[in-house]
Amino acid sequence: MKRIYLAGPMFCASEKDFNAELTDMLENAGYSVFLPQRDGMEAAFIENMSENEKALAIFRLDTSEILKADALVMVLDGRVPDEGACVELGIAYSNGKPCYGIKTDVRTAERGMDINPMLTGCFKKIFRAEEKAAALKMLEDFISDNGL
């Protein structure tokens, strides 16, 4: 079973809900998904650690999971993509992992471009649609025809 690392914002209910829905779709397609909000230290925050110790523990766990993954899927929604997810993308890309983006947010990052070109260059494919269901369907159809 191929492993997917899901990168994206997870700081409000709507972000977490979208991540969970995307994870369900990927798992139903036969992938094993590491979802940091569910499977990482964010889900069961470590007590009795300083802020720096917690940050390092999260960084080490998430980096390890990225390196174990066969591919990365990144949620690109937000005024700009989540900075932590951008680091996760960079780690995956620099280690030869195929990376895919999904974007339902119509706001632009710079100079009328949909996504910063330094991010765009990391992706094999980006699935864009204003409606969440349409973006998920595009990704689902791609997986059905090509896999990740």
VMD Tcl script that builds the backbone (N, CA, C; Angstrom):
set m [mol new atoms 444]
animate dup $m
set s [atomselect $m all]
$s set {name element resname resid chain x y z} {
  {N N MET 1 A 0.847 -1.181 0.000}
  {CA C MET 1 A 0.000 0.000 0.000}
  {C C MET 1 A 0.894 1.246 0.000}
  {N N LYS 2 A 0.636 2.153 -0.929}
  {CA C LYS 2 A 1.405 3.393 -0.996}
  {C C LYS 2 A 1.025 4.315 0.158}
  {N N ARG 3 A 2.054 5.030 0.643}
  {CA C ARG 3 A 1.873 5.968 1.754}
  {C C ARG 3 A 1.847 7.397 1.225}
  {N N ILE 4 A 0.892 8.168 1.707}
  {CA C ILE 4 A 0.760 9.572 1.329}
  {C C ILE 4 A 0.934 10.427 2.579}
  {N N TYR 5 A 1.712 11.481 2.461}
  {CA C TYR 5 A 1.812 12.484 3.515}
  {C C TYR 5 A 0.914 13.641 3.095}
  {N N LEU 6 A -0.039 14.001 3.950}
  {CA C LEU 6 A -0.950 15.101 3.651}
  {C C LEU 6 A -0.483 16.354 4.376}
  {N N ALA 7 A -0.084 17.347 3.600}
  {CA C ALA 7 A 0.389 18.622 4.142}
  {C C ALA 7 A -0.676 19.681 3.918}
  {N N GLY 8 A -0.817 20.572 4.877}
  {CA C GLY 8 A -1.772 21.664 4.706}
  {C C GLY 8 A -2.080 22.335 6.027}
  {N N PRO 9 A -2.824 23.433 5.964}
  {CA C PRO 9 A -3.188 24.129 7.193}
  {C C PRO 9 A -4.150 23.295 8.033}
  {N N MET 10 A -4.051 23.450 9.345}
  {CA C MET 10 A -4.914 22.673 10.252}
  {C C MET 10 A -5.183 23.453 11.535}
  {N N PHE 11 A -5.580 24.697 11.350}
  {CA C PHE 11 A -5.694 25.566 12.513}
  {C C PHE 11 A -7.097 26.069 12.792}
  {N N CYS 12 A -8.068 25.592 12.016}
  {CA C CYS 12 A -9.467 25.909 12.320}
  {C C CYS 12 A -10.311 24.720 11.881}
  {N N ALA 13 A -11.545 24.714 12.289}
  {CA C ALA 13 A -12.430 23.568 12.023}
  {C C ALA 13 A -12.583 23.294 10.530}
  {N N SER 14 A -12.738 24.335 9.713}
  {CA C SER 14 A -12.951 24.105 8.285}
  {C C SER 14 A -11.707 23.497 7.626}
  {N N GLU 15 A -10.515 23.913 8.049}
  {CA C GLU 15 A -9.277 23.324 7.513}
  {C C GLU 15 A -9.163 21.861 7.922}
  {N N LYS 16 A -9.423 21.587 9.188}
  {CA C LYS 16 A -9.352 20.208 9.673}
  {C C LYS 16 A -10.389 19.325 8.996}
  {N N ASP 17 A -11.586 19.870 8.784}
  {CA C ASP 17 A -12.640 19.101 8.116}
  {C C ASP 17 A -12.245 18.772 6.677}
  {N N PHE 18 A -11.693 19.759 5.957}
  {CA C PHE 18 A -11.274 19.516 4.572}
  {C C PHE 18 A -10.159 18.474 4.534}
  {N N ASN 19 A -9.188 18.584 5.423}
  {CA C ASN 19 A -8.096 17.599 5.488}
  {C C ASN 19 A -8.637 16.199 5.755}
  {N N ALA 20 A -9.593 16.099 6.654}
  {CA C ALA 20 A -10.178 14.791 6.979}
  {C C ALA 20 A -10.947 14.228 5.782}
  {N N GLU 21 A -11.681 15.078 5.075}
  {CA C GLU 21 A -12.423 14.625 3.902}
  {C C GLU 21 A -11.462 14.160 2.800}
  {N N LEU 22 A -10.391 14.917 2.588}
  {CA C LEU 22 A -9.377 14.542 1.603}
  {C C LEU 22 A -8.698 13.232 2.006}
  {N N THR 23 A -8.400 13.084 3.282}
  {CA C THR 23 A -7.801 11.846 3.785}
  {C C THR 23 A -8.726 10.659 3.559}
  {N N ASP 24 A -10.005 10.826 3.853}
  {CA C ASP 24 A -10.978 9.746 3.620}
  {C C ASP 24 A -10.987 9.327 2.150}
  {N N MET 25 A -10.970 10.311 1.249}
  {CA C MET 25 A -10.977 10.004 -0.178}
  {C C MET 25 A -9.719 9.223 -0.558}
  {N N LEU 26 A -8.558 9.648 -0.069}
  {CA C LEU 26 A -7.305 8.958 -0.386}
  {C C LEU 26 A -7.284 7.545 0.213}
  {N N GLU 27 A -7.759 7.409 1.431}
  {CA C GLU 27 A -7.779 6.081 2.052}
  {C C GLU 27 A -8.770 5.161 1.347}
  {N N ASN 28 A -9.897 5.700 0.919}
  {CA C ASN 28 A -10.864 4.900 0.162}
  {C C ASN 28 A -10.313 4.494 -1.197}
  {N N ALA 29 A -9.338 5.253 -1.703}
  {CA C ALA 29 A -8.691 4.914 -2.978}
  {C C ALA 29 A -7.562 3.902 -2.777}
  {N N GLY 30 A -7.330 3.489 -1.513}
  {CA C GLY 30 A -6.350 2.443 -1.249}
  {C C GLY 30 A -5.005 2.909 -0.729}
  {N N TYR 31 A -4.886 4.180 -0.353}
  {CA C TYR 31 A -3.627 4.704 0.167}
  {C C TYR 31 A -3.632 4.732 1.695}
  {N N SER 32 A -2.458 4.614 2.253}
  {CA C SER 32 A -2.255 4.844 3.682}
  {C C SER 32 A -1.852 6.313 3.811}
  {N N VAL 33 A -2.537 7.064 4.661}
  {CA C VAL 33 A -2.297 8.506 4.751}
  {C C VAL 33 A -1.803 8.879 6.142}
  {N N PHE 34 A -0.708 9.655 6.179}
  {CA C PHE 34 A -0.271 10.281 7.421}
  {C C PHE 34 A -0.858 11.683 7.417}
  {N N LEU 35 A -1.791 11.917 8.326}
  {CA C LEU 35 A -2.443 13.205 8.495}
  {C C LEU 35 A -1.965 13.784 9.824}
  {N N PRO 36 A -1.096 14.794 9.794}
  {CA C PRO 36 A -0.513 15.305 11.041}
  {C C PRO 36 A -1.530 15.634 12.130}
  {N N GLN 37 A -2.688 16.201 11.765}
  {CA C GLN 37 A -3.667 16.554 12.794}
  {C C GLN 37 A -4.245 15.323 13.485}
  {N N ARG 38 A -4.182 14.174 12.831}
  {CA C ARG 38 A -4.726 12.937 13.378}
  {C C ARG 38 A -3.618 12.020 13.893}
  {N N ASP 39 A -2.528 11.925 13.147}
  {CA C ASP 39 A -1.505 10.922 13.411}
  {C C ASP 39 A -0.235 11.475 14.042}
  {N N GLY 40 A -0.088 12.778 14.028}
  {CA C GLY 40 A 1.137 13.384 14.535}
  {C C GLY 40 A 1.005 13.812 15.973}
  {N N MET 41 A 2.023 14.476 16.436}
  {CA C MET 41 A 2.032 14.952 17.819}
  {C C MET 41 A 1.024 16.054 18.044}
  {N N GLU 42 A 0.561 16.670 16.954}
  {CA C GLU 42 A -0.462 17.688 17.081}
  {C C GLU 42 A -1.752 17.087 17.630}
  {N N ALA 43 A -1.973 15.804 17.333}
  {CA C ALA 43 A -3.197 15.133 17.769}
  {C C ALA 43 A -3.168 14.804 19.255}
  {N N ALA 44 A -1.998 14.535 19.794}
  {CA C ALA 44 A -1.853 14.209 21.219}
  {C C ALA 44 A -0.626 14.945 21.736}
  {N N PHE 45 A -0.778 16.243 21.946}
  {CA C PHE 45 A 0.374 17.083 22.261}
  {C C PHE 45 A 1.108 16.609 23.511}
  {N N ILE 46 A 2.392 16.585 23.393}
  {CA C ILE 46 A 3.258 16.069 24.451}
  {C C ILE 46 A 3.302 17.063 25.614}
  {N N GLU 47 A 3.014 16.550 26.785}
  {CA C GLU 47 A 3.078 17.371 27.993}
  {C C GLU 47 A 4.507 17.362 28.535}
  {N N ASN 48 A 4.774 18.254 29.441}
  {CA C ASN 48 A 6.063 18.335 30.128}
  {C C ASN 48 A 7.237 18.564 29.179}
  {N N MET 49 A 7.019 19.262 28.083}
  {CA C MET 49 A 8.090 19.647 27.169}
  {C C MET 49 A 8.050 21.161 27.014}
  {N N SER 50 A 9.213 21.739 26.822}
  {CA C SER 50 A 9.263 23.167 26.523}
  {C C SER 50 A 8.750 23.379 25.104}
  {N N GLU 51 A 8.476 24.621 24.756}
  {CA C GLU 51 A 8.004 24.934 23.408}
  {C C GLU 51 A 9.026 24.483 22.362}
  {N N ASN 52 A 10.302 24.729 22.630}
  {CA C ASN 52 A 11.351 24.317 21.687}
  {C C ASN 52 A 11.424 22.805 21.550}
  {N N GLU 53 A 11.281 22.090 22.647}
  {CA C GLU 53 A 11.302 20.624 22.592}
  {C C GLU 53 A 10.109 20.091 21.793}
  {N N LYS 54 A 8.938 20.681 22.008}
  {CA C LYS 54 A 7.757 20.270 21.250}
  {C C LYS 54 A 7.949 20.531 19.758}
  {N N ALA 55 A 8.450 21.713 19.425}
  {CA C ALA 55 A 8.666 22.064 18.019}
  {C C ALA 55 A 9.639 21.089 17.363}
  {N N LEU 56 A 10.720 20.767 18.038}
  {CA C LEU 56 A 11.704 19.839 17.477}
  {C C LEU 56 A 11.124 18.431 17.338}
  {N N ALA 57 A 10.337 18.004 18.309}
  {CA C ALA 57 A 9.723 16.672 18.248}
  {C C ALA 57 A 8.749 16.593 17.058}
  {N N ILE 58 A 7.945 17.628 16.868}
  {CA C ILE 58 A 7.011 17.661 15.740}
  {C C ILE 58 A 7.782 17.666 14.424}
  {N N PHE 59 A 8.814 18.504 14.334}
  {CA C PHE 59 A 9.621 18.579 13.115}
  {C C PHE 59 A 10.234 17.217 12.790}
  {N N ARG 60 A 10.793 16.561 13.781}
  {CA C ARG 60 A 11.434 15.259 13.541}
  {C C ARG 60 A 10.425 14.196 13.111}
  {N N LEU 61 A 9.276 14.141 13.784}
  {CA C LEU 61 A 8.257 13.149 13.427}
  {C C LEU 61 A 7.732 13.402 12.013}
  {N N ASP 62 A 7.369 14.656 11.725}
  {CA C ASP 62 A 6.803 14.957 10.415}
  {C C ASP 62 A 7.829 14.727 9.303}
  {N N THR 63 A 9.070 15.100 9.525}
  {CA C THR 63 A 10.121 14.847 8.534}
  {C C THR 63 A 10.280 13.355 8.299}
  {N N SER 64 A 10.295 12.576 9.355}
  {CA C SER 64 A 10.410 11.120 9.230}
  {C C SER 64 A 9.257 10.549 8.413}
  {N N GLU 65 A 8.050 11.036 8.657}
  {CA C GLU 65 A 6.877 10.545 7.930}
  {C C GLU 65 A 6.917 10.963 6.458}
  {N N ILE 66 A 7.413 12.146 6.172}
  {CA C ILE 66 A 7.567 12.574 4.779}
  {C C ILE 66 A 8.539 11.639 4.062}
  {N N LEU 67 A 9.638 11.319 4.711}
  {CA C LEU 67 A 10.649 10.464 4.090}
  {C C LEU 67 A 10.153 9.033 3.899}
  {N N LYS 68 A 9.223 8.581 4.738}
  {CA C LYS 68 A 8.627 7.243 4.588}
  {C C LYS 68 A 7.547 7.212 3.504}
  {N N ALA 69 A 7.010 8.370 3.174}
  {CA C ALA 69 A 5.889 8.439 2.228}
  {C C ALA 69 A 6.360 8.193 0.800}
  {N N ASP 70 A 5.430 7.720 -0.019}
  {CA C ASP 70 A 5.679 7.546 -1.445}
  {C C ASP 70 A 5.349 8.819 -2.220}
  {N N ALA 71 A 4.489 9.658 -1.670}
  {CA C ALA 71 A 4.089 10.905 -2.324}
  {C C ALA 71 A 3.555 11.870 -1.272}
  {N N LEU 72 A 3.484 13.139 -1.646}
  {CA C LEU 72 A 2.925 14.170 -0.775}
  {C C LEU 72 A 1.771 14.835 -1.506}
  {N N VAL 73 A 0.681 15.052 -0.789}
  {CA C VAL 73 A -0.447 15.841 -1.285}
  {C C VAL 73 A -0.553 17.054 -0.372}
  {N N MET 74 A -0.601 18.241 -0.991}
  {CA C MET 74 A -0.618 19.481 -0.211}
  {C C MET 74 A -1.866 20.287 -0.515}
  {N N VAL 75 A -2.548 20.730 0.535}
  {CA C VAL 75 A -3.675 21.643 0.412}
  {C C VAL 75 A -3.092 23.051 0.307}
  {N N LEU 76 A -3.414 23.733 -0.792}
  {CA C LEU 76 A -2.836 25.049 -1.081}
  {C C LEU 76 A -3.768 26.198 -0.729}
  {N N ASP 77 A -4.847 25.928 -0.024}
  {CA C ASP 77 A -5.811 26.971 0.307}
  {C C ASP 77 A -5.259 27.913 1.366}
  {N N GLY 78 A -5.812 29.122 1.365}
  {CA C GLY 78 A -5.377 30.173 2.272}
  {C C GLY 78 A -4.927 31.361 1.447}
  {N N ARG 79 A -4.788 32.527 2.057}
  {CA C ARG 79 A -4.298 33.713 1.333}
  {C C ARG 79 A -2.956 33.393 0.698}
  {N N VAL 80 A -2.114 32.720 1.450}
  {CA C VAL 80 A -0.886 32.110 0.946}
  {C C VAL 80 A -0.848 30.710 1.536}
  {N N PRO 81 A -0.175 29.768 0.896}
  {CA C PRO 81 A -0.116 28.415 1.466}
  {C C PRO 81 A 0.534 28.424 2.853}
  {N N ASP 82 A 0.100 27.486 3.680}
  {CA C ASP 82 A 0.608 27.351 5.047}
  {C C ASP 82 A 2.124 27.179 5.032}
  {N N GLU 83 A 2.822 27.941 5.874}
  {CA C GLU 83 A 4.289 27.910 5.866}
  {C C GLU 83 A 4.860 26.553 6.278}
  {N N GLY 84 A 4.229 25.880 7.212}
  {CA C GLY 84 A 4.701 24.543 7.597}
  {C C GLY 84 A 4.547 23.556 6.455}
  {N N ALA 85 A 3.419 23.638 5.749}
  {CA C ALA 85 A 3.192 22.764 4.599}
  {C C ALA 85 A 4.201 23.061 3.491}
  {N N CYS 86 A 4.600 24.332 3.359}
  {CA C CYS 86 A 5.623 24.678 2.358}
  {C C CYS 86 A 6.957 24.003 2.690}
  {N N VAL 87 A 7.320 23.958 3.959}
  {CA C VAL 87 A 8.550 23.265 4.362}
  {C C VAL 87 A 8.405 21.778 4.080}
  {N N GLU 88 A 7.246 21.209 4.405}
  {CA C GLU 88 A 7.012 19.788 4.132}
  {C C GLU 88 A 7.128 19.499 2.631}
  {N N LEU 89 A 6.584 20.387 1.813}
  {CA C LEU 89 A 6.702 20.260 0.362}
  {C C LEU 89 A 8.166 20.272 -0.058}
  {N N GLY 90 A 8.935 21.190 0.477}
  {CA C GLY 90 A 10.355 21.282 0.137}
  {C C GLY 90 A 11.120 20.025 0.515}
  {N N ILE 91 A 10.818 19.467 1.678}
  {CA C ILE 91 A 11.477 18.229 2.108}
  {C C ILE 91 A 11.115 17.094 1.156}
  {N N ALA 92 A 9.831 16.974 0.839}
  {CA C ALA 92 A 9.390 15.901 -0.064}
  {C C ALA 92 A 10.018 16.069 -1.445}
  {N N TYR 93 A 9.936 17.255 -1.999}
  {CA C TYR 93 A 10.456 17.517 -3.341}
  {C C TYR 93 A 11.962 17.256 -3.412}
  {N N SER 94 A 12.692 17.735 -2.412}
  {CA C SER 94 A 14.156 17.584 -2.433}
  {C C SER 94 A 14.581 16.131 -2.232}
  {N N ASN 95 A 13.654 15.301 -1.778}
  {CA C ASN 95 A 13.942 13.872 -1.607}
  {C C ASN 95 A 13.294 13.020 -2.700}
  {N N GLY 96 A 12.903 13.662 -3.793}
  {CA C GLY 96 A 12.418 12.945 -4.954}
  {C C GLY 96 A 11.015 12.380 -4.848}
  {N N LYS 97 A 10.238 12.859 -3.891}
  {CA C LYS 97 A 8.855 12.379 -3.737}
  {C C LYS 97 A 7.961 13.110 -4.734}
  {N N PRO 98 A 7.067 12.413 -5.440}
  {CA C PRO 98 A 6.116 13.131 -6.277}
  {C C PRO 98 A 5.156 13.927 -5.398}
  {N N CYS 99 A 4.913 15.165 -5.807}
  {CA C CYS 99 A 4.083 16.067 -5.010}
  {C C CYS 99 A 2.900 16.545 -5.834}
  {N N TYR 100 A 1.739 16.598 -5.181}
  {CA C TYR 100 A 0.501 17.010 -5.821}
  {C C TYR 100 A -0.158 18.066 -4.947}
  {N N GLY 101 A -0.770 19.056 -5.588}
  {CA C GLY 101 A -1.457 20.106 -4.858}
  {C C GLY 101 A -2.943 20.070 -5.129}
  {N N ILE 102 A -3.704 20.594 -4.175}
  {CA C ILE 102 A -5.146 20.754 -4.362}
  {C C ILE 102 A -5.499 22.141 -3.839}
  {N N LYS 103 A -6.248 22.897 -4.669}
  {CA C LYS 103 A -6.536 24.297 -4.330}
  {C C LYS 103 A -7.972 24.635 -4.670}
  {N N THR 104 A -8.701 25.125 -3.673}
  {CA C THR 104 A -10.074 25.569 -3.887}
  {C C THR 104 A -10.234 27.058 -3.586}
  {N N ASP 105 A -9.193 27.690 -3.101}
  {CA C ASP 105 A -9.215 29.093 -2.708}
  {C C ASP 105 A -8.870 29.956 -3.924}
  {N N VAL 106 A -9.693 30.960 -4.226}
  {CA C VAL 106 A -9.482 31.765 -5.425}
  {C C VAL 106 A -8.562 32.965 -5.194}
  {N N ARG 107 A -8.137 33.184 -3.960}
  {CA C ARG 107 A -7.232 34.312 -3.712}
  {C C ARG 107 A -5.877 34.034 -4.354}
  {N N THR 108 A -5.186 35.083 -4.778}
  {CA C THR 108 A -3.901 34.908 -5.448}
  {C C THR 108 A -2.760 35.315 -4.535}
  {N N ALA 109 A -1.579 34.789 -4.828}
  {CA C ALA 109 A -0.413 35.047 -3.995}
  {C C ALA 109 A 0.383 36.249 -4.486}
  {N N GLU 110 A 0.715 36.298 -5.758}
  {CA C GLU 110 A 1.520 37.418 -6.235}
  {C C GLU 110 A 1.394 37.580 -7.738}
  {N N ARG 111 A 1.405 38.832 -8.182}
  {CA C ARG 111 A 1.431 39.189 -9.594}
  {C C ARG 111 A 0.406 38.447 -10.446}
  {N N GLY 112 A -0.766 38.204 -9.878}
  {CA C GLY 112 A -1.818 37.554 -10.629}
  {C C GLY 112 A -1.626 36.070 -10.824}
  {N N MET 113 A -0.547 35.521 -10.284}
  {CA C MET 113 A -0.329 34.080 -10.395}
  {C C MET 113 A -1.121 33.387 -9.309}
  {N N ASP 114 A -1.642 32.241 -9.649}
  {CA C ASP 114 A -2.466 31.461 -8.749}
  {C C ASP 114 A -1.663 31.003 -7.526}
  {N N ILE 115 A -0.425 30.591 -7.752}
  {CA C ILE 115 A 0.450 30.069 -6.692}
  {C C ILE 115 A 1.855 30.579 -6.957}
  {N N ASN 116 A 2.591 30.850 -5.927}
  {CA C ASN 116 A 3.980 31.270 -6.062}
  {C C ASN 116 A 4.733 30.277 -6.945}
  {N N PRO 117 A 5.470 30.745 -7.955}
  {CA C PRO 117 A 6.144 29.833 -8.878}
  {C C PRO 117 A 7.177 28.919 -8.211}
  {N N MET 118 A 7.717 29.309 -7.090}
  {CA C MET 118 A 8.663 28.426 -6.390}
  {C C MET 118 A 7.949 27.203 -5.823}
  {N N LEU 119 A 6.667 27.326 -5.549}
  {CA C LEU 119 A 5.879 26.175 -5.122}
  {C C LEU 119 A 5.405 25.384 -6.337}
  {N N THR 120 A 4.899 26.094 -7.319}
  {CA C THR 120 A 4.363 25.445 -8.512}
  {C C THR 120 A 5.372 24.475 -9.117}
  {N N GLY 121 A 6.630 24.855 -9.127}
  {CA C GLY 121 A 7.671 24.018 -9.712}
  {C C GLY 121 A 7.876 22.689 -9.011}
  {N N CYS 122 A 7.402 22.551 -7.801}
  {CA C CYS 122 A 7.564 21.306 -7.038}
  {C C CYS 122 A 6.503 20.265 -7.378}
  {N N PHE 123 A 5.399 20.681 -7.987}
  {CA C PHE 123 A 4.259 19.789 -8.157}
  {C C PHE 123 A 4.255 19.091 -9.509}
  {N N LYS 124 A 3.906 17.802 -9.478}
  {CA C LYS 124 A 3.643 17.078 -10.719}
  {C C LYS 124 A 2.315 17.551 -11.306}
  {N N LYS 125 A 1.360 17.848 -10.432}
  {CA C LYS 125 A 0.041 18.299 -10.881}
  {C C LYS 125 A -0.644 19.023 -9.722}
  {N N ILE 126 A -1.394 20.047 -10.077}
  {CA C ILE 126 A -2.209 20.771 -9.101}
  {C C ILE 126 A -3.659 20.687 -9.565}
  {N N PHE 127 A -4.540 20.311 -8.660}
  {CA C PHE 127 A -5.963 20.180 -8.945}
  {C C PHE 127 A -6.654 21.433 -8.418}
  {N N ARG 128 A -7.189 22.262 -9.347}
  {CA C ARG 128 A -7.786 23.543 -8.983}
  {C C ARG 128 A -9.267 23.555 -9.322}
  {N N ALA 129 A -10.062 23.937 -8.374}
  {CA C ALA 129 A -11.485 24.149 -8.591}
  {C C ALA 129 A -12.009 24.986 -7.440}
  {N N GLU 130 A -12.941 25.878 -7.722}
  {CA C GLU 130 A -13.487 26.727 -6.657}
  {C C GLU 130 A -14.327 25.936 -5.682}
  {N N GLU 131 A -14.948 24.868 -6.134}
  {CA C GLU 131 A -15.778 24.045 -5.269}
  {C C GLU 131 A -14.971 22.853 -4.760}
  {N N LYS 132 A -15.036 22.631 -3.464}
  {CA C LYS 132 A -14.300 21.536 -2.841}
  {C C LYS 132 A -14.623 20.199 -3.485}
  {N N ALA 133 A -15.888 19.922 -3.694}
  {CA C ALA 133 A -16.295 18.641 -4.276}
  {C C ALA 133 A -15.683 18.450 -5.662}
  {N N ALA 134 A -15.623 19.523 -6.440}
  {CA C ALA 134 A -15.051 19.427 -7.793}
  {C C ALA 134 A -13.553 19.149 -7.729}
  {N N ALA 135 A -12.842 19.800 -6.808}
  {CA C ALA 135 A -11.401 19.573 -6.668}
  {C C ALA 135 A -11.122 18.140 -6.215}
  {N N LEU 136 A -11.898 17.668 -5.255}
  {CA C LEU 136 A -11.723 16.283 -4.783}
  {C C LEU 136 A -12.018 15.288 -5.901}
  {N N LYS 137 A -13.031 15.565 -6.715}
  {CA C LYS 137 A -13.384 14.686 -7.834}
  {C C LYS 137 A -12.266 14.662 -8.877}
  {N N MET 138 A -11.661 15.813 -9.154}
  {CA C MET 138 A -10.541 15.872 -10.096}
  {C C MET 138 A -9.388 14.994 -9.606}
  {N N LEU 139 A -9.073 15.099 -8.327}
  {CA C LEU 139 A -7.999 14.290 -7.751}
  {C C LEU 139 A -8.376 12.813 -7.775}
  {N N GLU 140 A -9.603 12.511 -7.402}
  {CA C GLU 140 A -10.072 11.121 -7.392}
  {C C GLU 140 A -10.000 10.505 -8.800}
  {N N ASP 141 A -10.424 11.255 -9.810}
  {CA C ASP 141 A -10.363 10.769 -11.188}
  {C C ASP 141 A -8.921 10.555 -11.633}
  {N N PHE 142 A -8.040 11.469 -11.258}
  {CA C PHE 142 A -6.629 11.330 -11.608}
  {C C PHE 142 A -6.040 10.062 -10.978}
  {N N ILE 143 A -6.362 9.851 -9.703}
  {CA C ILE 143 A -5.874 8.656 -9.012}
  {C C ILE 143 A -6.379 7.404 -9.708}
  {N N SER 144 A -7.645 7.403 -10.074}
  {CA C SER 144 A -8.234 6.247 -10.731}
  {C C SER 144 A -7.520 5.924 -12.051}
  {N N ASP 145 A -7.153 6.961 -12.789}
  {CA C ASP 145 A -6.506 6.769 -14.092}
  {C C ASP 145 A -4.994 6.569 -13.996}
  {N N ASN 146 A -4.343 7.214 -13.003}
  {CA C ASN 146 A -2.884 7.259 -12.976}
  {C C ASN 146 A -2.234 6.792 -11.681}
  {N N GLY 147 A -2.977 6.847 -10.569}
  {CA C GLY 147 A -2.365 6.635 -9.258}
  {C C GLY 147 A -1.539 7.852 -8.876}
  {N N LEU 148 A -1.028 7.818 -7.669}
  {CA C LEU 148 A -0.151 8.911 -7.215}
  {C C LEU 148 A 1.276 8.435 -7.157}
}
mol reanalyze $m
mol bondsrecalc $m
mol representation Tube
mol addrep $m
